[in-house]
């Protein structure tokens, strides 16, 4: 727990070997603007450079392998061209004295054969189709029944994260965040709504968390654990994900992660559709490390969460999308730009790098 009740959003904080200049974190946000080969483009460099005053930038979700893709025009960290593209982003952020972690992503069943090598079937913990539709280059298409990964295949999945972690270090990132939230592959293993396995990766919370722990241990071969964050979303039902007892499950996950001395635990506190049933204080109490909160926080709520010790760090999504100088606006009590939802996913610089800064406001 953070007992410094005088801390606020603008207080510096030690996170492993890093000194964050503030606690305003840029949350990972998919923008679907990667170029050919899922490579970050020049406008991506500018987008992240503009937001480098954050205490920490967490990149948009970035797939660890071609098999991990789930959406068009999303970046990867599995090819030399992608590594080079990210290196330009990182250099721009570092030139502004910023810090940047990459979020490692494997979509699992939230994909479609149209997006995968050789039109292969998406994979998951169990062969349970998600309700809803996949985003493909040809438009929306119904999700398909995924193929359940065999026990023997799981070391290969772990290896993909291990290689991605090595690639992230080569690119020059300051750390990585393992994406175990929002209904993607690691979350599909965690939740009993998608995990009906009868091997050592199914059944108990310990078994269902096994793949996540193995991934973290593999990533820790390339990075000190103090440079590794993990994101979870206990209440969220996005991507047709659910669990019969999320409190017990994620209490266990927090306890299992606590001894690893991670950079932080990043918790989406609630669901994107307003779901709220988990007591997040229980999770907070079980994780002895930096606790980052997300979802629906404005400046006042964020200040309160830090002041009362519930959170050490607060990540902002849409507010950071629309306000590249969010830290300065918070400090000045200035009016915030409103996000343009029509430009969230895909497109060009409009709604991406053209949101005005305070000094350029008419």
MARPAKE-558404 format. One record per residue (C-alpha): z, y, x; residue number from 1. Coordinates in steps of 0.5 Angstrom, whole numbers, plus 500, padded with zeros to 3 digits. Example, Ala and Ser with C-alpha at 12.3 -4.5 7.8 and 13.67 -1.06 7.14 Angstrom:
# MARPAKE-558404
SITE / w / v / u / nr
SITE / 516 / 491 / 525 / 1 .
SITE / 514 / 498 / 527 / 2 .
This chain:
# MARPAKE-558404
SITE / w / v / u / nr
SITE / 500 / 500 / 500 / 1 .
SITE / 499 / 507 / 502 / 2 .
SITE / 506 / 511 / 502 / 3 .
SITE / 503 / 517 / 504 / 4 .
SITE / 503 / 521 / 498 / 5 .
SITE / 501 / 527 / 501 / 6 .
SITE / 494 / 524 / 502 / 7 .
SITE / 488 / 527 / 498 / 8 .
SITE / 481 / 526 / 498 / 9 .
SITE / 480 / 530 / 504 / 10 .
SITE / 485 / 527 / 509 / 11 .
SITE / 482 / 523 / 515 / 12 .
SITE / 484 / 516 / 515 / 13 .
SITE / 484 / 510 / 520 / 14 .
SITE / 480 / 504 / 518 / 15 .
SITE / 480 / 499 / 524 / 16 .
SITE / 477 / 503 / 530 / 17 .
SITE / 474 / 508 / 526 / 18 .
SITE / 477 / 515 / 524 / 19 .
SITE / 474 / 517 / 517 / 20 .
SITE / 474 / 524 / 516 / 21 .
SITE / 475 / 524 / 509 / 22 .
SITE / 476 / 518 / 503 / 23 .
SITE / 470 / 520 / 499 / 24 .
SITE / 465 / 514 / 500 / 25 .
SITE / 458 / 513 / 498 / 26 .
SITE / 458 / 507 / 494 / 27 .
SITE / 452 / 502 / 495 / 28 .
SITE / 446 / 504 / 490 / 29 .
SITE / 440 / 500 / 489 / 30 .
SITE / 434 / 505 / 489 / 31 .
SITE / 428 / 501 / 489 / 32 .
SITE / 424 / 505 / 494 / 33 .
SITE / 423 / 501 / 500 / 34 .
SITE / 416 / 500 / 503 / 35 .
SITE / 411 / 494 / 504 / 36 .
SITE / 415 / 489 / 507 / 37 .
SITE / 422 / 491 / 504 / 38 .
SITE / 422 / 496 / 510 / 39 .
SITE / 426 / 503 / 509 / 40 .
SITE / 421 / 509 / 509 / 41 .
SITE / 422 / 516 / 512 / 42 .
SITE / 424 / 518 / 505 / 43 .
SITE / 430 / 513 / 506 / 44 .
SITE / 432 / 516 / 512 / 45 .
SITE / 432 / 523 / 509 / 46 .
SITE / 436 / 521 / 503 / 47 .
SITE / 442 / 518 / 507 / 48 .
SITE / 442 / 523 / 512 / 49 .
SITE / 443 / 528 / 507 / 50 .
SITE / 449 / 524 / 505 / 51 .
SITE / 452 / 523 / 512 / 52 .
SITE / 458 / 528 / 510 / 53 .
SITE / 461 / 522 / 506 / 54 .
SITE / 467 / 519 / 510 / 55 .
SITE / 463 / 512 / 510 / 56 .
SITE / 456 / 511 / 507 / 57 .
SITE / 455 / 504 / 504 / 58 .
SITE / 448 / 503 / 504 / 59 .
SITE / 444 / 500 / 497 / 60 .
SITE / 444 / 492 / 497 / 61 .
SITE / 440 / 489 / 502 / 62 .
SITE / 438 / 482 / 502 / 63 .
SITE / 439 / 477 / 508 / 64 .
SITE / 433 / 473 / 507 / 65 .
SITE / 426 / 473 / 503 / 66 .
SITE / 430 / 468 / 499 / 67 .
SITE / 435 / 473 / 497 / 68 .
SITE / 431 / 478 / 494 / 69 .
SITE / 432 / 479 / 486 / 70 .
SITE / 428 / 486 / 485 / 71 .
SITE / 422 / 490 / 487 / 72 .
SITE / 422 / 495 / 493 / 73 .
SITE / 429 / 493 / 495 / 74 .
SITE / 430 / 493 / 503 / 75 .
SITE / 432 / 487 / 507 / 76 .
SITE / 435 / 486 / 514 / 77 .
SITE / 432 / 480 / 516 / 78 .
SITE / 425 / 482 / 519 / 79 .
SITE / 424 / 486 / 526 / 80 .
SITE / 420 / 492 / 522 / 81 .
SITE / 426 / 492 / 517 / 82 .
SITE / 431 / 493 / 523 / 83 .
SITE / 427 / 498 / 526 / 84 .
SITE / 427 / 502 / 519 / 85 .
SITE / 434 / 502 / 518 / 86 .
SITE / 435 / 504 / 526 / 87 .
SITE / 432 / 510 / 524 / 88 .
SITE / 436 / 511 / 518 / 89 .
SITE / 442 / 510 / 522 / 90 .
SITE / 440 / 515 / 528 / 91 .
SITE / 439 / 520 / 522 / 92 .
SITE / 446 / 519 / 520 / 93 .
SITE / 450 / 518 / 526 / 94 .
SITE / 446 / 525 / 528 / 95 .
SITE / 450 / 528 / 523 / 96 .
SITE / 457 / 525 / 525 / 97 .
SITE / 457 / 520 / 519 / 98 .
SITE / 458 / 513 / 519 / 99 .
SITE / 454 / 507 / 515 / 100 .
SITE / 455 / 500 / 513 / 101 .
SITE / 450 / 496 / 510 / 102 .
SITE / 451 / 492 / 504 / 103 .
SITE / 449 / 484 / 505 / 104 .
SITE / 446 / 481 / 499 / 105 .
SITE / 443 / 475 / 496 / 106 .
SITE / 441 / 475 / 488 / 107 .
SITE / 441 / 468 / 487 / 108 .
SITE / 439 / 467 / 479 / 109 .
SITE / 438 / 474 / 478 / 110 .
SITE / 431 / 474 / 481 / 111 .
SITE / 425 / 471 / 479 / 112 .
SITE / 419 / 466 / 482 / 113 .
SITE / 415 / 472 / 482 / 114 .
SITE / 419 / 475 / 487 / 115 .
SITE / 421 / 469 / 492 / 116 .
SITE / 417 / 466 / 497 / 117 .
SITE / 412 / 461 / 495 / 118 .
SITE / 414 / 462 / 487 / 119 .
SITE / 420 / 458 / 489 / 120 .
SITE / 426 / 457 / 483 / 121 .
SITE / 432 / 462 / 484 / 122 .
SITE / 438 / 458 / 486 / 123 .
SITE / 445 / 459 / 484 / 124 .
SITE / 452 / 455 / 484 / 125 .
SITE / 450 / 451 / 478 / 126 .
SITE / 443 / 451 / 474 / 127 .
SITE / 445 / 456 / 468 / 128 .
SITE / 440 / 461 / 466 / 129 .
SITE / 442 / 468 / 466 / 130 .
SITE / 441 / 472 / 459 / 131 .
SITE / 436 / 477 / 460 / 132 .
SITE / 430 / 479 / 464 / 133 .
SITE / 428 / 480 / 471 / 134 .
SITE / 425 / 486 / 474 / 135 .
SITE / 418 / 484 / 477 / 136 .
SITE / 412 / 487 / 480 / 137 .
SITE / 409 / 486 / 473 / 138 .
SITE / 414 / 488 / 469 / 139 .
SITE / 420 / 485 / 465 / 140 .
SITE / 420 / 477 / 465 / 141 .
SITE / 425 / 473 / 462 / 142 .
SITE / 430 / 470 / 467 / 143 .
SITE / 429 / 462 / 469 / 144 .
SITE / 434 / 456 / 470 / 145 .
SITE / 436 / 457 / 477 / 146 .
SITE / 436 / 451 / 481 / 147 .
SITE / 443 / 449 / 483 / 148 .
SITE / 444 / 449 / 491 / 149 .
SITE / 446 / 442 / 494 / 150 .
SITE / 453 / 442 / 498 / 151 .
SITE / 448 / 440 / 504 / 152 .
SITE / 444 / 447 / 503 / 153 .
SITE / 450 / 451 / 503 / 154 .
SITE / 451 / 452 / 511 / 155 .
SITE / 444 / 454 / 511 / 156 .
SITE / 446 / 460 / 506 / 157 .
SITE / 452 / 462 / 510 / 158 .
SITE / 447 / 462 / 516 / 159 .
SITE / 443 / 467 / 513 / 160 .
SITE / 449 / 472 / 512 / 161 .
SITE / 450 / 470 / 520 / 162 .
SITE / 443 / 472 / 522 / 163 .
SITE / 443 / 478 / 517 / 164 .
SITE / 450 / 480 / 521 / 165 .
SITE / 447 / 480 / 527 / 166 .
SITE / 441 / 484 / 525 / 167 .
SITE / 445 / 489 / 522 / 168 .
SITE / 449 / 490 / 529 / 169 .
SITE / 442 / 490 / 533 / 170 .
SITE / 440 / 496 / 528 / 171 .
SITE / 446 / 500 / 530 / 172 .
SITE / 450 / 500 / 523 / 173 .
SITE / 457 / 501 / 524 / 174 .
SITE / 459 / 495 / 520 / 175 .
SITE / 457 / 491 / 514 / 176 .
SITE / 460 / 490 / 507 / 177 .
SITE / 459 / 483 / 504 / 178 .
SITE / 457 / 484 / 496 / 179 .
SITE / 461 / 479 / 492 / 180 .
SITE / 460 / 483 / 486 / 181 .
SITE / 456 / 484 / 480 / 182 .
SITE / 453 / 477 / 478 / 183 .
SITE / 450 / 476 / 484 / 184 .
SITE / 450 / 469 / 488 / 185 .
SITE / 457 / 470 / 491 / 186 .
SITE / 460 / 472 / 485 / 187 .
SITE / 456 / 466 / 481 / 188 .
SITE / 460 / 462 / 486 / 189 .
SITE / 466 / 465 / 484 / 190 .
SITE / 466 / 465 / 477 / 191 .
SITE / 467 / 459 / 472 / 192 .
SITE / 462 / 461 / 467 / 193 .
SITE / 456 / 460 / 473 / 194 .
SITE / 460 / 455 / 477 / 195 .
SITE / 461 / 448 / 474 / 196 .
SITE / 460 / 444 / 480 / 197 .
SITE / 464 / 438 / 482 / 198 .
SITE / 464 / 439 / 489 / 199 .
SITE / 469 / 442 / 494 / 200 .
SITE / 465 / 449 / 492 / 201 .
SITE / 467 / 448 / 484 / 202 .
SITE / 473 / 447 / 480 / 203 .
SITE / 479 / 451 / 483 / 204 .
SITE / 479 / 458 / 485 / 205 .
SITE / 480 / 456 / 492 / 206 .
SITE / 474 / 452 / 492 / 207 .
SITE / 470 / 457 / 488 / 208 .
SITE / 472 / 462 / 493 / 209 .
SITE / 470 / 458 / 499 / 210 .
SITE / 463 / 460 / 500 / 211 .
SITE / 465 / 467 / 500 / 212 .
SITE / 470 / 466 / 505 / 213 .
SITE / 465 / 462 / 509 / 214 .
SITE / 460 / 467 / 509 / 215 .
SITE / 466 / 472 / 512 / 216 .
SITE / 468 / 468 / 517 / 217 .
SITE / 460 / 467 / 519 / 218 .
SITE / 459 / 475 / 519 / 219 .
SITE / 466 / 475 / 523 / 220 .
SITE / 462 / 472 / 529 / 221 .
SITE / 458 / 478 / 530 / 222 .
SITE / 463 / 483 / 527 / 223 .
SITE / 470 / 485 / 528 / 224 .
SITE / 473 / 483 / 521 / 225 .
SITE / 476 / 491 / 522 / 226 .
SITE / 468 / 492 / 521 / 227 .
SITE / 467 / 488 / 515 / 228 .
SITE / 468 / 490 / 508 / 229 .
SITE / 468 / 486 / 501 / 230 .
SITE / 466 / 488 / 494 / 231 .
SITE / 468 / 485 / 488 / 232 .
SITE / 468 / 486 / 481 / 233 .
SITE / 473 / 482 / 477 / 234 .
SITE / 472 / 485 / 470 / 235 .
SITE / 464 / 486 / 470 / 236 .
SITE / 460 / 482 / 466 / 237 .
SITE / 453 / 485 / 468 / 238 .
SITE / 448 / 480 / 470 / 239 .
SITE / 451 / 475 / 464 / 240 .
SITE / 457 / 474 / 469 / 241 .
SITE / 464 / 472 / 466 / 242 .
SITE / 470 / 468 / 468 / 243 .
SITE / 475 / 465 / 463 / 244 .
SITE / 481 / 467 / 468 / 245 .
SITE / 479 / 473 / 472 / 246 .
SITE / 486 / 475 / 474 / 247 .
SITE / 488 / 469 / 477 / 248 .
SITE / 481 / 468 / 480 / 249 .
SITE / 481 / 475 / 483 / 250 .
SITE / 489 / 475 / 485 / 251 .
SITE / 487 / 469 / 489 / 252 .
SITE / 481 / 472 / 492 / 253 .
SITE / 485 / 478 / 494 / 254 .
SITE / 491 / 474 / 497 / 255 .
SITE / 486 / 470 / 501 / 256 .
SITE / 482 / 476 / 504 / 257 .
SITE / 489 / 479 / 506 / 258 .
SITE / 490 / 476 / 512 / 259 .
SITE / 483 / 477 / 515 / 260 .
SITE / 485 / 484 / 517 / 261 .
SITE / 478 / 487 / 514 / 262 .
SITE / 476 / 494 / 514 / 263 .
SITE / 477 / 494 / 506 / 264 .
SITE / 477 / 491 / 499 / 265 .
SITE / 472 / 495 / 495 / 266 .
SITE / 474 / 493 / 488 / 267 .
SITE / 469 / 495 / 482 / 268 .
SITE / 475 / 497 / 477 / 269 .
SITE / 472 / 495 / 470 / 270 .
SITE / 466 / 493 / 467 / 271 .
SITE / 459 / 497 / 467 / 272 .
SITE / 460 / 496 / 459 / 273 .
SITE / 467 / 498 / 459 / 274 .
SITE / 470 / 492 / 460 / 275 .
SITE / 477 / 492 / 462 / 276 .
SITE / 482 / 486 / 462 / 277 .
SITE / 484 / 485 / 469 / 278 .
SITE / 491 / 489 / 472 / 279 .
SITE / 488 / 492 / 478 / 280 .
SITE / 495 / 493 / 481 / 281 .
SITE / 496 / 486 / 481 / 282 .
SITE / 490 / 485 / 486 / 283 .
SITE / 492 / 492 / 490 / 284 .
SITE / 499 / 489 / 491 / 285 .
SITE / 496 / 482 / 494 / 286 .
SITE / 491 / 485 / 499 / 287 .
SITE / 495 / 488 / 505 / 288 .
SITE / 489 / 493 / 507 / 289 .
SITE / 485 / 499 / 506 / 290 .
SITE / 483 / 499 / 498 / 291 .
SITE / 477 / 502 / 496 / 292 .
SITE / 476 / 503 / 488 / 293 .
SITE / 470 / 505 / 484 / 294 .
SITE / 467 / 506 / 477 / 295 .
SITE / 468 / 512 / 473 / 296 .
SITE / 472 / 516 / 478 / 297 .
SITE / 471 / 523 / 478 / 298 .
SITE / 475 / 528 / 483 / 299 .
SITE / 481 / 529 / 479 / 300 .
SITE / 482 / 521 / 478 / 301 .
SITE / 480 / 520 / 485 / 302 .
SITE / 486 / 525 / 487 / 303 .
SITE / 491 / 522 / 483 / 304 .
SITE / 489 / 514 / 485 / 305 .
SITE / 490 / 516 / 493 / 306 .
SITE / 496 / 521 / 491 / 307 .
SITE / 500 / 515 / 488 / 308 .
SITE / 498 / 510 / 493 / 309 .
SITE / 493 / 506 / 488 / 310 .
SITE / 487 / 507 / 493 / 311 .
SITE / 486 / 509 / 500 / 312 .
SITE / 479 / 510 / 499 / 313 .
SITE / 474 / 512 / 493 / 314 .
SITE / 467 / 510 / 492 / 315 .
SITE / 462 / 515 / 488 / 316 .
SITE / 455 / 512 / 485 / 317 .
SITE / 451 / 517 / 481 / 318 .
SITE / 455 / 523 / 483 / 319 .
SITE / 453 / 522 / 490 / 320 .
SITE / 446 / 520 / 488 / 321 .
SITE / 445 / 527 / 485 / 322 .
SITE / 450 / 531 / 490 / 323 .
SITE / 448 / 530 / 497 / 324 .
SITE / 454 / 535 / 499 / 325 .
SITE / 459 / 532 / 494 / 326 .
SITE / 465 / 533 / 499 / 327 .
SITE / 463 / 540 / 500 / 328 .
SITE / 462 / 541 / 492 / 329 .
SITE / 469 / 537 / 491 / 330 .
SITE / 472 / 542 / 496 / 331 .
SITE / 469 / 548 / 493 / 332 .
SITE / 471 / 546 / 486 / 333 .
SITE / 463 / 547 / 485 / 334 .
SITE / 459 / 545 / 479 / 335 .
SITE / 456 / 538 / 480 / 336 .
SITE / 448 / 537 / 479 / 337 .
SITE / 447 / 532 / 474 / 338 .
SITE / 444 / 525 / 475 / 339 .
SITE / 437 / 524 / 473 / 340 .
SITE / 437 / 517 / 470 / 341 .
SITE / 429 / 517 / 469 / 342 .
SITE / 429 / 517 / 477 / 343 .
SITE / 434 / 512 / 479 / 344 .
SITE / 430 / 506 / 480 / 345 .
SITE / 423 / 507 / 484 / 346 .
SITE / 419 / 513 / 485 / 347 .
SITE / 418 / 518 / 490 / 348 .
SITE / 422 / 524 / 493 / 349 .
SITE / 423 / 526 / 486 / 350 .
SITE / 430 / 525 / 484 / 351 .
SITE / 432 / 522 / 491 / 352 .
SITE / 432 / 527 / 496 / 353 .
SITE / 430 / 533 / 492 / 354 .
SITE / 437 / 534 / 489 / 355 .
SITE / 439 / 541 / 491 / 356 .
SITE / 445 / 543 / 496 / 357 .
SITE / 450 / 548 / 494 / 358 .
SITE / 447 / 554 / 499 / 359 .
SITE / 440 / 552 / 495 / 360 .
SITE / 442 / 553 / 488 / 361 .
SITE / 439 / 559 / 485 / 362 .
